[in-house]
Amino acid sequence: MEYKEEYIKGLLFEKMAGTISDGDDTIAEKAIADIPEIKAYWLKLKAKMEEPDAATFLSLLDEKAAWQKLSPKLEDQKTKPLFYRNLKYIAVAATLLIGMPLVWRFYADKGSSHGPSPSAIQTNQVYLKTSDGRAIELNTDRHINQDGLSGQAKENELTYQADQANDTDQATLYVPATKEYKIRLPDGTQVWLNSASTLKFPYNFNQQIREVYLTGEAYFEVAHEQKRKFVVHTAFADVQVHGTSFNVNAYDQRSFSTALVAGSVSAVKDRKVIDLKPGEQVNATPDGLTKQPFDAQELLSWRKGLYNFHNRSLGDIAQVLGRWFDVKVVFLQPDLAGQTFTGEINKSLPLEVVISNLELSSGIQATLKNGVLTFK
């Protein structure tokens, strides 16, 4: 997994606190499964929090006091992590695990006047989670001026500035199933996010590198900067670039791909670097990454609300249906998922029409009931 250790440990603490998103929880679970050190850390953290006196101890803790006591020691470190808030979680977790009598409470803004917590936000709405835990719905046109962020949110696009923010503050843009959204970052980079995707990014990019973290699928048009490269981190591999247009699909390890439209990018996995030219893509395989040409009309059709597929398995098609129409997909016969089809899905059509078209063109049978799409 390519995520930095402090980033993963921050997710583990959010997981323990119950504030983690579905996308981040997938990343955390994969890290626990794949990395022995992370698994050991998680088990130790769980054991500590499950002790009989833990609930009483945590209810009396003060996060600010803990951080004020720890921050002078952490400032002595030679390197600073990318995200300040994740470091705070790690520091607090570490002190709890070694028994240091610090004061802390879980990250959960109960009774706060800062606005609703992420759990209070409707799951079918696009929202932005700021560094201090505020959740801002972005489903309507509005001006934003919170937590050092100022900008304008339109129905399907967010443009912001962070003139008064630290370059260690971060935010996360959540795009739920059925939705798409565009964000313009302070350096001029534009990112289009597909349904069921999240993008985590710093308020301000630092002086050496521009880094973002993606779960899901996004199309990037990166502002060219000769001195600062742009890096997209995913759970499977990293994509490095100076300025270009490319697509990244990182919903899960099996489907990871990066496709270059213009410019030049490199995909990095386990210290192996694969350079791409326009018209080439990198795909995940059991052995790592492989390079091949791609059909831009097919691969980028999602930006037009279409899903063009050629000899794709019904299992892959079902994943798109689940994200685009917010349904759970079930196969009564597992071998159906492996059957391949060619066609097109229009996101603007009702799901019932899409299902009917699939049945007519493929001969399969499907039923939709209570948000569950069943193939049989």
C-alpha atoms as one frame of an Amber mdcrd trajectory, in Angstrom:
protein
   0.000   0.000   0.000   1.381   3.364  -1.030  -0.176   5.567   1.635   2.226
   7.008   4.193   2.295   5.393   7.621   1.108   8.489   9.489  -1.815   8.805
   7.071  -2.901   5.200   7.701  -2.535   5.555  11.465  -4.693   8.663  11.313
  -7.373   6.624   9.556  -7.124   3.927  12.231  -7.855   6.451  14.915 -10.809
   7.831  12.959 -11.985   4.224  12.592 -11.728   3.701  16.336 -13.571   6.975
  16.954 -16.360   6.042  14.532 -15.842   9.112  12.331 -14.244   7.383   9.336
 -15.907   7.482   5.906 -16.742   4.324   3.958 -13.968   5.014   1.459 -11.334
   5.633   4.116 -12.532   2.588   6.057 -11.836   0.443   2.987  -8.293   1.826
   2.855  -7.793   1.203   6.575  -9.099  -2.370   6.369  -6.800  -3.123   3.453
  -3.808  -1.713   5.331  -4.660  -3.868   8.345  -4.867  -6.940   6.110  -1.732
  -6.249   4.056   0.767  -4.661   6.458   1.794  -6.626   9.589   2.984  -3.481
  11.410  -0.344  -1.740  10.810  -2.279  -4.817  11.929  -0.216  -4.999  15.141
  -0.782  -1.289  15.763  -4.541  -1.679  15.223  -4.824  -4.678  17.549  -2.838
  -2.868  20.223  -4.996   0.238  19.876  -8.191  -1.827  20.090  -6.947  -3.672
  23.137  -6.112  -0.413  24.882  -9.496   1.119  24.099 -11.344  -2.011  25.210
  -9.876  -1.970  28.709 -12.531  -1.626  31.459 -11.482   1.887  32.480 -11.059
   3.211  28.925 -14.552   4.693  28.541 -14.312   6.616  31.810 -10.781   7.745
  31.009 -11.705   8.997  27.546 -14.788  10.843  28.735 -12.613  13.027  30.951
  -9.966  13.814  28.357  -9.166  17.160  26.764  -7.646  16.996  23.277  -6.242
  20.513  23.329  -4.360  19.949  26.572  -2.899  16.749  25.157  -1.743  18.442
  22.002  -0.225  21.400  23.857   1.810  19.000  25.920   2.917  16.901  22.963
   3.520  19.491  20.241   6.840  20.885  21.609   8.293  17.373  21.498   6.994
  16.749  17.988   8.414  20.028  16.713  11.873  18.654  17.430  11.423  16.091
  14.648  13.514  16.752  11.563  10.679  16.100   9.141   7.088  17.236   9.300
   4.238  15.072   8.061   1.957  16.263   5.318  -1.203  16.463   7.403  -1.297
  18.050  10.850  -4.519  16.454  12.029  -3.393  12.931  11.340  -0.204  13.586
  13.285  -2.296  14.689  16.246  -4.156  11.377  16.199  -0.928   9.421  16.002
   0.636  11.362  18.832  -2.385  10.889  21.052  -2.625   7.205  20.198   1.030
   6.699  20.963   0.754   8.403  24.345  -2.296   6.362  25.239  -0.544   3.153
  24.290   2.507   3.857  26.421   0.350   4.943  29.343   1.354   8.631  29.454
  -1.214  10.455  31.645  -2.383  12.945  29.013  -5.818  14.436  28.567  -7.670
  13.658  25.346 -11.073  12.797  23.935 -12.157  11.182  20.701 -12.499  13.395
  17.669 -16.267  13.999  17.691 -17.549  17.546  17.833 -20.503  16.765  20.123
 -22.542  19.848  20.883 -20.175  21.995  18.834 -21.343  25.200  17.217 -19.073
  24.525  14.248 -21.851  22.862  12.289 -23.055  19.312  11.715 -20.734  16.363
  12.020 -20.140  14.248   8.904 -22.496  11.604  10.279 -25.287  14.197  10.319
 -24.838  15.011   6.629 -27.198  13.327   4.192 -25.243  10.518   2.563 -26.677
  11.349  -0.873 -25.168  14.851  -0.874 -21.721  16.092  -1.869 -19.935  17.582
   1.124 -16.589  18.931   2.238 -15.029  17.906   5.543 -12.666  20.613   6.820
  -9.573  20.242   8.973 -11.441  21.022  12.192 -14.132  18.431  11.486 -16.852
  20.648  10.047 -18.967  19.165   7.265 -20.210  21.574   4.599 -22.900  20.483
   2.170 -22.152  21.489  -1.411 -25.434  20.600  -3.087 -26.445  24.255  -3.672
 -24.746  27.485  -4.686 -23.142  29.057  -1.624 -20.181  31.070  -0.416 -17.821
  29.311   1.983 -15.773  31.054   4.650 -14.879  28.559   7.397 -11.751  27.199
   9.045  -9.397  29.276   6.870 -11.143  28.268   3.648 -12.937  30.778   1.468
 -14.506  30.082  -1.872 -17.584  29.550  -3.963 -19.528  26.306  -4.252 -21.796
  25.867  -7.244 -24.136  22.980  -7.884 -21.383  20.807  -9.346 -18.136  22.684
  -8.710 -16.076  24.096  -5.842 -13.407  26.785  -6.195 -11.600  27.851  -3.046
  -8.668  29.760  -1.563  -6.886  29.239   1.742  -4.893  32.415   2.279  -5.001
  32.245   6.090  -4.618  28.477   6.472  -1.570  26.439   7.437  -0.168  24.287
   4.665  -0.615  21.309   7.008  -4.415  21.686   7.226  -6.396  19.298   5.056
  -9.896  18.791   3.731 -11.762  15.880   2.150 -14.303  16.130  -0.632 -16.923
  13.349  -0.507 -18.905  12.553  -3.676 -21.632   9.959  -2.980 -23.189   7.386
  -5.273 -25.223   8.918  -8.152 -23.273  12.226  -8.019 -20.295  13.776  -9.829
 -18.359  16.868  -8.794 -15.536  19.153  -9.888 -13.033  20.960  -7.695 -10.479
  23.589  -8.666  -7.426  23.491  -6.375  -5.466  26.647  -5.442  -2.658  25.904
  -7.926  -5.169  25.875 -10.800  -5.429  22.075 -11.042  -8.930  20.869 -11.926
 -10.293  17.520 -10.733 -13.526  15.847 -11.840 -14.658  13.135  -9.401 -16.865
  10.225 -10.419 -19.612   8.789  -8.201 -18.647   7.206  -4.854 -15.241   8.920
  -4.749 -13.277  10.960  -2.210 -10.371  13.356  -2.634  -8.248  14.363   0.350
  -6.025  17.412  -0.151  -4.121  20.049   1.844  -5.578  23.554   2.045  -2.330
  24.879   0.581   0.328  22.890  -1.253   3.775  23.093   0.311   6.884  24.364
  -1.433   8.343  21.026  -2.508   5.456  18.855  -3.741   1.716  18.862  -4.460
   0.018  15.759  -3.029  -3.581  14.519  -2.955  -5.172  11.209  -1.909  -7.832
   9.557  -4.056 -10.333   6.792  -3.423 -12.548   6.097  -6.434 -12.173   7.616
  -9.893 -11.164  11.082 -11.041  -9.981  12.939 -14.117  -7.173  15.424 -13.519
  -6.012  18.452 -15.461  -2.903  19.397 -13.519  -1.531  22.931 -13.652   2.007
  22.756 -15.006   4.774  23.684 -12.567   8.360  22.924 -13.430   9.646  22.916
  -9.840   6.832  21.079  -8.038   5.565  17.707  -9.171   1.990  16.636  -8.524
   1.359  13.237  -6.897  -1.913  11.319  -6.667  -1.703   8.709  -3.897  -4.031
   5.712  -4.013  -4.236   2.535  -1.968  -2.550   0.559  -4.761  -0.040   2.866
  -6.494   1.039   6.490  -6.896   0.791   8.673  -9.991   3.481  11.343 -10.422
   3.226  14.267 -12.854   4.383  17.836 -13.485   1.424  18.992 -15.562  -0.916
  16.954 -17.744  -4.376  15.425 -18.251  -5.040  11.890 -17.057  -7.619   9.590
 -15.497  -7.179   7.512 -12.335  -9.481   4.646 -11.362  -8.742   3.504  -7.810
 -11.974   2.115  -6.415 -10.122  -1.031  -5.438  -6.832  -2.794  -6.074  -8.192
  -5.068  -8.785  -9.555  -2.220 -10.909  -6.708   0.288 -10.475  -5.711   2.042
 -13.696  -4.128   5.285 -14.858  -4.718   6.526 -18.401  -2.756   9.411 -19.915
  -4.562  11.826 -22.235  -1.875  14.506 -22.627   1.559  15.232 -21.171   3.491
  12.619 -19.250   2.946  10.712 -16.011   4.579   7.884 -14.119   2.855   5.152
 -12.139   4.829   3.994  -9.103   4.264   0.678  -7.325   6.730  -0.982  -4.936
   9.543   1.243  -6.240   8.815   0.173  -9.815   8.245   3.168 -12.100   6.285
   2.913 -15.367   6.358   5.992 -17.634   3.357   6.629 -19.861   2.907   8.391
 -23.167  -0.424   9.887 -24.345  -2.803   7.092 -25.304  -1.266   4.606 -22.859
  -2.639   3.322 -19.575  -1.348   1.266 -16.668  -3.559  -1.476 -15.223  -3.294
  -3.504 -12.058  -2.497  -7.210 -12.368  -1.734  -9.874  -9.765   1.948  -9.337
 -10.578   1.917  -5.535 -10.354   1.372  -3.045 -13.173   1.122  -3.553 -16.932
   1.042  -0.965 -19.737  -1.239  -0.984 -22.779  -3.113   1.403 -25.133  -6.641
   2.552 -24.273  -9.762   3.852 -25.987 -10.305   7.390 -24.685 -13.938   7.451
 -25.835 -14.700   4.356 -23.791 -12.578   5.078 -20.717 -13.548   8.755 -20.324
 -17.228   8.381 -21.231 -18.163   8.651 -17.522 -17.494  12.408 -17.710 -20.460
  12.680 -20.095 -22.715  10.573 -17.893 -22.162   7.488 -20.041 -20.511   4.146
 -19.387 -19.252   2.573 -22.601 -18.040  -0.976 -22.168 -16.533  -3.524 -24.528
 -16.273  -7.165 -23.499 -16.602  -6.190 -19.828 -17.815  -8.664 -17.217 -21.244
  -8.251 -15.690 -19.459  -8.046 -12.335 -17.604  -4.914 -13.494 -20.780  -3.452
 -15.010 -22.656  -4.144 -11.769 -20.103  -2.106  -9.791 -20.821   0.909 -11.999
 -24.570   0.406 -11.588 -24.118   0.311  -7.822 -22.179   3.594  -7.775 -24.269
   5.425 -10.336 -27.708   4.424  -9.061 -26.921   3.778  -5.377 -28.089   0.166
  -5.279 -26.716  -3.038  -3.816 -26.060  -5.710  -6.463 -26.598  -9.429  -5.788
 -25.879 -12.395  -8.079 -28.027 -15.472  -7.383 -25.759 -17.412  -9.730 -22.097
 -16.439  -9.168 -21.052 -17.457 -12.689 -23.245 -14.667 -14.111 -20.733 -12.114
 -12.850 -18.109 -13.481 -15.220 -20.188 -13.190 -18.407 -18.973 -10.398 -20.719
 -21.028  -7.792 -22.564 -20.625  -4.803 -24.873 -22.862  -1.741 -24.757 -23.575
   1.597 -23.115 -25.297   2.807 -19.936 -26.767   6.300 -19.770 -26.714   7.713
 -16.249 -29.564  10.114 -16.985 -32.004   7.280 -17.671 -34.068   5.686 -14.876
 -32.484   2.517 -13.528 -35.556   0.525 -14.578 -34.888   1.514 -18.203 -31.211
   0.564 -17.898 -32.161  -2.832 -16.468 -34.692  -3.402 -19.241 -32.073  -2.585
 -21.891 -29.612  -5.010 -20.284 -32.224  -7.759 -20.223 -33.169  -7.216 -23.868
 -29.588  -7.105 -25.122 -28.132  -9.893 -23.000 -30.910 -12.292 -22.132 -30.190
 -12.052 -18.400 -32.936 -11.467 -15.841 -32.807  -8.813 -13.121 -35.145  -7.480
 -10.454 -34.996  -4.266  -8.446 -36.597  -4.165  -5.006 -35.895  -1.988  -1.946
 -32.615  -0.738  -3.334 -31.296  -4.225  -4.185 -30.610  -5.170  -7.812 -30.646
  -8.952  -8.196 -29.305 -10.771 -11.252 -30.593 -14.302 -11.723
